[in-house]
Amino acid sequence: MLSMRASTATAPNSGVVEQKPKRGEQNAAWLARAGIEQGVVLLGGAALADVRVRFAQSLVRHDLTPSSWSSAALLLGGRLLTVPLETGDDVSSVPAANAIRSLPLSAVDDPDRFPNVALIAFAAPGGDALAEAAADVARQRGLIDLPGLLIAWLGWVWGVDDTNPLVAGQGVPGAAFVEAVHAIADIELTPGLASASSCPEAIWQSAKWWGDYYRESARVSAAGMTRSAGHAQPQVPAGVYSVRQHAAAVTILPTAGPAGAGSTRRTGR
């Protein structure tokens, strides 16, 4: 089990609310409707790799059920910065960028592929602190070795290594990146997690149940007691979410054979 502290809150943070998708609405339009220009995007996918990650995070949940979330990204400038398990066409680019990729919103547009989605801001609007911190992480692998995390999670997803990376203190790559960016900007993203095993589920629980912690952090920062150049202004997490697939299930499978390389097919539709 992971070492975690439970929140003392008796009710969830009211600033994170459900935003129901409109009929036929894709994820990019859903995200745009949230009206948040920079924040943390959580995704819960329905492909095998996503479901494996969702099951791995059951250790972070008190009821040991799979998480609704499989990946995390940073929304900046209308694009997503993340460390996807898909390495892209050129694996040689991974070390130079510390495994970070910039993706258009269209990459996560399909609600069948990503049925669960959330957009939550932990930093007050305005300023370049998160963007500058993201650039630092991309340039300095010494801050956090994201390719190393990527390899560990690929081993878990592919069944090469049966040791849950979270137990070994290896966070989910995209979540670890997002947390490192916020840490550089002086915002603690997972106050309840007492290890380096950052994951989308821990970020979600922080947004939902640690409102009092962030409220106090915002008060102290506003008073000028800790704020300095390069630091973001913390706020009580505010955002929206939509969970279409409550029980983790593989409904997107790769198409077998060379002709289907890189494509997917749906099941049970």
Contacts in CASP RR format, 6 or more apart in sequence:
PFRMAT RR
TARGET T0000
AUTHOR 0000-0000-0000
METHOD contacts of the structure
MODEL  1
MLSMRASTATAPNSGVVEQKPKRGEQNAAWLARAGIEQGVVLLGGAALAD
VRVRFAQSLVRHDLTPSSWSSAALLLGGRLLTVPLETGDDVSSVPAANAI
RSLPLSAVDDPDRFPNVALIAFAAPGGDALAEAAADVARQRGLIDLPGLL
IAWLGWVWGVDDTNPLVAGQGVPGAAFVEAVHAIADIELTPGLASASSCP
EAIWQSAKWWGDYYRESARVSAAGMTRSAGHAQPQVPAGVYSVRQHAAAV
TILPTAGPAGAGSTRRTGR
1 59 0 8 1.000
2 59 0 8 1.000
2 60 0 8 1.000
2 166 0 8 1.000
2 167 0 8 1.000
2 193 0 8 1.000
2 194 0 8 1.000
2 195 0 8 1.000
2 197 0 8 1.000
3 193 0 8 1.000
3 194 0 8 1.000
3 195 0 8 1.000
4 60 0 8 1.000
4 192 0 8 1.000
4 193 0 8 1.000
4 194 0 8 1.000
4 202 0 8 1.000
5 191 0 8 1.000
5 192 0 8 1.000
5 193 0 8 1.000
5 194 0 8 1.000
6 192 0 8 1.000
7 192 0 8 1.000
7 205 0 8 1.000
7 209 0 8 1.000
7 210 0 8 1.000
7 212 0 8 1.000
7 213 0 8 1.000
8 212 0 8 1.000
9 209 0 8 1.000
9 210 0 8 1.000
9 211 0 8 1.000
9 212 0 8 1.000
12 208 0 8 1.000
12 209 0 8 1.000
13 207 0 8 1.000
13 208 0 8 1.000
13 209 0 8 1.000
13 210 0 8 1.000
13 211 0 8 1.000
13 236 0 8 1.000
13 237 0 8 1.000
15 236 0 8 1.000
15 237 0 8 1.000
15 238 0 8 1.000
15 239 0 8 1.000
16 118 0 8 1.000
16 120 0 8 1.000
16 207 0 8 1.000
16 208 0 8 1.000
16 237 0 8 1.000
16 238 0 8 1.000
16 239 0 8 1.000
16 240 0 8 1.000
16 241 0 8 1.000
17 239 0 8 1.000
17 240 0 8 1.000
17 241 0 8 1.000
18 240 0 8 1.000
18 241 0 8 1.000
18 242 0 8 1.000
18 243 0 8 1.000
19 30 0 8 1.000
19 33 0 8 1.000
19 34 0 8 1.000
19 240 0 8 1.000
19 241 0 8 1.000
19 242 0 8 1.000
20 242 0 8 1.000
21 30 0 8 1.000
21 111 0 8 1.000
21 242 0 8 1.000
21 244 0 8 1.000
22 29 0 8 1.000
22 30 0 8 1.000
25 33 0 8 1.000
25 111 0 8 1.000
26 109 0 8 1.000
26 110 0 8 1.000
26 111 0 8 1.000
27 105 0 8 1.000
27 108 0 8 1.000
27 109 0 8 1.000
27 110 0 8 1.000
27 111 0 8 1.000
27 114 0 8 1.000
27 117 0 8 1.000
28 105 0 8 1.000
28 106 0 8 1.000
28 108 0 8 1.000
28 109 0 8 1.000
30 117 0 8 1.000
30 242 0 8 1.000
31 41 0 8 1.000
31 75 0 8 1.000
31 105 0 8 1.000
31 117 0 8 1.000
31 119 0 8 1.000
32 105 0 8 1.000
34 119 0 8 1.000
34 239 0 8 1.000
34 240 0 8 1.000
36 75 0 8 1.000
36 119 0 8 1.000
36 120 0 8 1.000
36 121 0 8 1.000
36 238 0 8 1.000
36 239 0 8 1.000
36 240 0 8 1.000
37 75 0 8 1.000
37 77 0 8 1.000
37 78 0 8 1.000
37 125 0 8 1.000
38 74 0 8 1.000
38 75 0 8 1.000
38 76 0 8 1.000
38 77 0 8 1.000
38 121 0 8 1.000
38 123 0 8 1.000
38 125 0 8 1.000
38 126 0 8 1.000
38 130 0 8 1.000
38 131 0 8 1.000
39 74 0 8 1.000
39 75 0 8 1.000
39 76 0 8 1.000
39 119 0 8 1.000
39 120 0 8 1.000
39 121 0 8 1.000
39 122 0 8 1.000
39 123 0 8 1.000
39 130 0 8 1.000
40 72 0 8 1.000
40 73 0 8 1.000
40 74 0 8 1.000
40 75 0 8 1.000
40 118 0 8 1.000
40 119 0 8 1.000
40 120 0 8 1.000
40 121 0 8 1.000
40 122 0 8 1.000
40 178 0 8 1.000
40 189 0 8 1.000
40 203 0 8 1.000
40 207 0 8 1.000
41 72 0 8 1.000
41 73 0 8 1.000
41 74 0 8 1.000
41 75 0 8 1.000
41 80 0 8 1.000
41 108 0 8 1.000
41 117 0 8 1.000
41 118 0 8 1.000
41 119 0 8 1.000
42 69 0 8 1.000
42 71 0 8 1.000
42 72 0 8 1.000
42 116 0 8 1.000
42 117 0 8 1.000
42 118 0 8 1.000
42 119 0 8 1.000
42 120 0 8 1.000
42 200 0 8 1.000
42 203 0 8 1.000
42 204 0 8 1.000
42 241 0 8 1.000
43 50 0 8 1.000
43 69 0 8 1.000
43 70 0 8 1.000
43 71 0 8 1.000
43 72 0 8 1.000
43 73 0 8 1.000
43 108 0 8 1.000
43 114 0 8 1.000
43 116 0 8 1.000
43 117 0 8 1.000
43 200 0 8 1.000
44 50 0 8 1.000
44 54 0 8 1.000
44 68 0 8 1.000
44 69 0 8 1.000
44 70 0 8 1.000
44 71 0 8 1.000
44 114 0 8 1.000
44 115 0 8 1.000
44 116 0 8 1.000
44 117 0 8 1.000
44 200 0 8 1.000
44 245 0 8 1.000
45 51 0 8 1.000
45 54 0 8 1.000
45 70 0 8 1.000
45 71 0 8 1.000
45 113 0 8 1.000
45 114 0 8 1.000
45 115 0 8 1.000
45 116 0 8 1.000
45 245 0 8 1.000
45 252 0 8 1.000
46 112 0 8 1.000
46 113 0 8 1.000
46 114 0 8 1.000
46 115 0 8 1.000
46 245 0 8 1.000
46 249 0 8 1.000
46 250 0 8 1.000
46 251 0 8 1.000
46 252 0 8 1.000
47 113 0 8 1.000
47 250 0 8 1.000
47 252 0 8 1.000
47 253 0 8 1.000
47 254 0 8 1.000
47 264 0 8 1.000
48 157 0 8 1.000
48 250 0 8 1.000
48 252 0 8 1.000
48 253 0 8 1.000
48 254 0 8 1.000
49 70 0 8 1.000
49 85 0 8 1.000
49 157 0 8 1.000
50 70 0 8 1.000
50 71 0 8 1.000
51 66 0 8 1.000
51 70 0 8 1.000
51 248 0 8 1.000
51 249 0 8 1.000
51 250 0 8 1.000
52 156 0 8 1.000
52 157 0 8 1.000
53 67 0 8 1.000
53 70 0 8 1.000
53 71 0 8 1.000
53 85 0 8 1.000
53 153 0 8 1.000
53 156 0 8 1.000
53 157 0 8 1.000
53 172 0 8 1.000
54 66 0 8 1.000
54 67 0 8 1.000
54 68 0 8 1.000
54 69 0 8 1.000
54 70 0 8 1.000
54 248 0 8 1.000
55 66 0 8 1.000
55 248 0 8 1.000
56 156 0 8 1.000
56 164 0 8 1.000
56 165 0 8 1.000
56 166 0 8 1.000
56 172 0 8 1.000
56 199 0 8 1.000
57 66 0 8 1.000
57 67 0 8 1.000
57 69 0 8 1.000
57 166 0 8 1.000
57 172 0 8 1.000
57 199 0 8 1.000
57 200 0 8 1.000
57 201 0 8 1.000
57 202 0 8 1.000
58 64 0 8 1.000
58 65 0 8 1.000
58 66 0 8 1.000
58 67 0 8 1.000
59 164 0 8 1.000
59 166 0 8 1.000
59 167 0 8 1.000
60 67 0 8 1.000
60 166 0 8 1.000
60 193 0 8 1.000
60 199 0 8 1.000
60 201 0 8 1.000
60 202 0 8 1.000
60 205 0 8 1.000
61 67 0 8 1.000
61 201 0 8 1.000
66 247 0 8 1.000
66 248 0 8 1.000
67 199 0 8 1.000
67 200 0 8 1.000
67 201 0 8 1.000
67 204 0 8 1.000
67 248 0 8 1.000
68 116 0 8 1.000
68 201 0 8 1.000
68 204 0 8 1.000
68 243 0 8 1.000
68 245 0 8 1.000
68 246 0 8 1.000
68 248 0 8 1.000
69 116 0 8 1.000
69 118 0 8 1.000
69 200 0 8 1.000
69 201 0 8 1.000
69 203 0 8 1.000
69 204 0 8 1.000
70 172 0 8 1.000
70 200 0 8 1.000
71 82 0 8 1.000
71 84 0 8 1.000
71 85 0 8 1.000
71 172 0 8 1.000
71 174 0 8 1.000
71 175 0 8 1.000
71 200 0 8 1.000
72 82 0 8 1.000
72 172 0 8 1.000
72 174 0 8 1.000
72 175 0 8 1.000
72 177 0 8 1.000
72 178 0 8 1.000
72 200 0 8 1.000
72 203 0 8 1.000
73 80 0 8 1.000
73 81 0 8 1.000
73 82 0 8 1.000
73 103 0 8 1.000
73 108 0 8 1.000
73 174 0 8 1.000
73 178 0 8 1.000
74 80 0 8 1.000
74 81 0 8 1.000
74 82 0 8 1.000
74 130 0 8 1.000
74 134 0 8 1.000
74 177 0 8 1.000
74 178 0 8 1.000
74 181 0 8 1.000
75 119 0 8 1.000
76 130 0 8 1.000
76 131 0 8 1.000
76 134 0 8 1.000
78 105 0 8 1.000
79 102 0 8 1.000
79 103 0 8 1.000
79 104 0 8 1.000
79 105 0 8 1.000
80 102 0 8 1.000
80 103 0 8 1.000
80 104 0 8 1.000
80 105 0 8 1.000
80 107 0 8 1.000
80 108 0 8 1.000
81 100 0 8 1.000
81 101 0 8 1.000
81 102 0 8 1.000
81 103 0 8 1.000
81 134 0 8 1.000
81 177 0 8 1.000
82 100 0 8 1.000
82 101 0 8 1.000
82 103 0 8 1.000
82 174 0 8 1.000
82 177 0 8 1.000
82 178 0 8 1.000
83 99 0 8 1.000
83 100 0 8 1.000
83 101 0 8 1.000
83 146 0 8 1.000
83 149 0 8 1.000
83 150 0 8 1.000
83 173 0 8 1.000
83 174 0 8 1.000
83 176 0 8 1.000
83 177 0 8 1.000
84 101 0 8 1.000
84 103 0 8 1.000
84 173 0 8 1.000
84 174 0 8 1.000
85 150 0 8 1.000
85 153 0 8 1.000
85 154 0 8 1.000
85 157 0 8 1.000
85 173 0 8 1.000
87 94 0 8 1.000
87 99 0 8 1.000
87 150 0 8 1.000
88 101 0 8 1.000
94 147 0 8 1.000
94 150 0 8 1.000
95 141 0 8 1.000
95 147 0 8 1.000
97 138 0 8 1.000
98 137 0 8 1.000
98 138 0 8 1.000
98 139 0 8 1.000
98 140 0 8 1.000
98 141 0 8 1.000
98 144 0 8 1.000
98 145 0 8 1.000
98 146 0 8 1.000
98 147 0 8 1.000
99 146 0 8 1.000
99 147 0 8 1.000
99 148 0 8 1.000
99 149 0 8 1.000
99 150 0 8 1.000
99 173 0 8 1.000
100 134 0 8 1.000
100 137 0 8 1.000
100 138 0 8 1.000
100 146 0 8 1.000
100 177 0 8 1.000
108 114 0 8 1.000
108 117 0 8 1.000
111 117 0 8 1.000
111 244 0 8 1.000
112 251 0 8 1.000
112 252 0 8 1.000
112 266 0 8 1.000
112 269 0 8 1.000
113 252 0 8 1.000
113 264 0 8 1.000
115 243 0 8 1.000
115 244 0 8 1.000
115 245 0 8 1.000
116 241 0 8 1.000
116 242 0 8 1.000
116 243 0 8 1.000
116 244 0 8 1.000
116 245 0 8 1.000
117 241 0 8 1.000
117 242 0 8 1.000
118 204 0 8 1.000
118 207 0 8 1.000
118 239 0 8 1.000
118 240 0 8 1.000
118 241 0 8 1.000
118 242 0 8 1.000
119 239 0 8 1.000
119 240 0 8 1.000
119 241 0 8 1.000
120 203 0 8 1.000
120 207 0 8 1.000
120 237 0 8 1.000
120 238 0 8 1.000
120 239 0 8 1.000
120 240 0 8 1.000
120 241 0 8 1.000
121 235 0 8 1.000
121 237 0 8 1.000
121 238 0 8 1.000
121 239 0 8 1.000
122 182 0 8 1.000
122 187 0 8 1.000
122 189 0 8 1.000
122 207 0 8 1.000
122 214 0 8 1.000
122 234 0 8 1.000
122 235 0 8 1.000
122 237 0 8 1.000
123 129 0 8 1.000
123 130 0 8 1.000
123 182 0 8 1.000
123 185 0 8 1.000
123 187 0 8 1.000
123 232 0 8 1.000
123 233 0 8 1.000
123 234 0 8 1.000
123 235 0 8 1.000
124 218 0 8 1.000
124 232 0 8 1.000
124 233 0 8 1.000
124 234 0 8 1.000
124 235 0 8 1.000
127 232 0 8 1.000
129 185 0 8 1.000
129 186 0 8 1.000
129 230 0 8 1.000
129 231 0 8 1.000
129 232 0 8 1.000
130 181 0 8 1.000
130 182 0 8 1.000
130 185 0 8 1.000
130 232 0 8 1.000
132 185 0 8 1.000
132 230 0 8 1.000
133 180 0 8 1.000
133 181 0 8 1.000
133 182 0 8 1.000
133 184 0 8 1.000
133 185 0 8 1.000
133 230 0 8 1.000
134 181 0 8 1.000
136 143 0 8 1.000
136 184 0 8 1.000
137 143 0 8 1.000
137 144 0 8 1.000
137 146 0 8 1.000
137 177 0 8 1.000
137 180 0 8 1.000
137 181 0 8 1.000
137 184 0 8 1.000
141 147 0 8 1.000
143 180 0 8 1.000
143 184 0 8 1.000
144 176 0 8 1.000
144 177 0 8 1.000
144 180 0 8 1.000
146 173 0 8 1.000
146 174 0 8 1.000
146 176 0 8 1.000
146 177 0 8 1.000
148 170 0 8 1.000
149 165 0 8 1.000
149 170 0 8 1.000
149 171 0 8 1.000
149 172 0 8 1.000
149 173 0 8 1.000
149 176 0 8 1.000
150 173 0 8 1.000
152 161 0 8 1.000
152 165 0 8 1.000
152 168 0 8 1.000
152 170 0 8 1.000
153 165 0 8 1.000
153 170 0 8 1.000
153 171 0 8 1.000
153 172 0 8 1.000
153 173 0 8 1.000
154 160 0 8 1.000
155 161 0 8 1.000
156 162 0 8 1.000
156 163 0 8 1.000
156 164 0 8 1.000
156 165 0 8 1.000
165 171 0 8 1.000
165 172 0 8 1.000
165 197 0 8 1.000
166 172 0 8 1.000
166 197 0 8 1.000
166 199 0 8 1.000
167 197 0 8 1.000
169 195 0 8 1.000
169 196 0 8 1.000
169 197 0 8 1.000
170 196 0 8 1.000
170 197 0 8 1.000
171 196 0 8 1.000
171 197 0 8 1.000
171 198 0 8 1.000
171 199 0 8 1.000
172 198 0 8 1.000
172 199 0 8 1.000
172 200 0 8 1.000
175 198 0 8 1.000
175 199 0 8 1.000
175 200 0 8 1.000
175 202 0 8 1.000
175 203 0 8 1.000
176 196 0 8 1.000
176 198 0 8 1.000
178 189 0 8 1.000
178 198 0 8 1.000
178 203 0 8 1.000
179 189 0 8 1.000
179 190 0 8 1.000
179 198 0 8 1.000
179 203 0 8 1.000
182 188 0 8 1.000
182 189 0 8 1.000
182 232 0 8 1.000
183 189 0 8 1.000
185 230 0 8 1.000
185 231 0 8 1.000
185 232 0 8 1.000
186 221 0 8 1.000
186 226 0 8 1.000
186 227 0 8 1.000
186 228 0 8 1.000
186 230 0 8 1.000
186 231 0 8 1.000
186 232 0 8 1.000
186 234 0 8 1.000
187 217 0 8 1.000
187 232 0 8 1.000
187 234 0 8 1.000
188 213 0 8 1.000
188 217 0 8 1.000
189 198 0 8 1.000
189 203 0 8 1.000
189 206 0 8 1.000
190 198 0 8 1.000
190 202 0 8 1.000
190 203 0 8 1.000
190 205 0 8 1.000
190 206 0 8 1.000
191 206 0 8 1.000
191 210 0 8 1.000
191 213 0 8 1.000
192 202 0 8 1.000
192 205 0 8 1.000
192 206 0 8 1.000
192 210 0 8 1.000
193 202 0 8 1.000
206 237 0 8 1.000
207 237 0 8 1.000
207 239 0 8 1.000
210 237 0 8 1.000
211 236 0 8 1.000
211 237 0 8 1.000
214 234 0 8 1.000
214 235 0 8 1.000
214 236 0 8 1.000
214 237 0 8 1.000
215 236 0 8 1.000
217 234 0 8 1.000
218 233 0 8 1.000
218 234 0 8 1.000
218 235 0 8 1.000
218 236 0 8 1.000
220 226 0 8 1.000
221 227 0 8 1.000
221 231 0 8 1.000
221 233 0 8 1.000
221 234 0 8 1.000
222 233 0 8 1.000
227 233 0 8 1.000
245 251 0 8 1.000
250 267 0 8 1.000
251 266 0 8 1.000
251 267 0 8 1.000
251 268 0 8 1.000
251 269 0 8 1.000
252 264 0 8 1.000
252 265 0 8 1.000
252 266 0 8 1.000
252 267 0 8 1.000
253 264 0 8 1.000
253 265 0 8 1.000
253 266 0 8 1.000
253 267 0 8 1.000
254 260 0 8 1.000
254 262 0 8 1.000
254 263 0 8 1.000
254 264 0 8 1.000
254 265 0 8 1.000
255 261 0 8 1.000
255 262 0 8 1.000
255 263 0 8 1.000
255 264 0 8 1.000
255 265 0 8 1.000
END
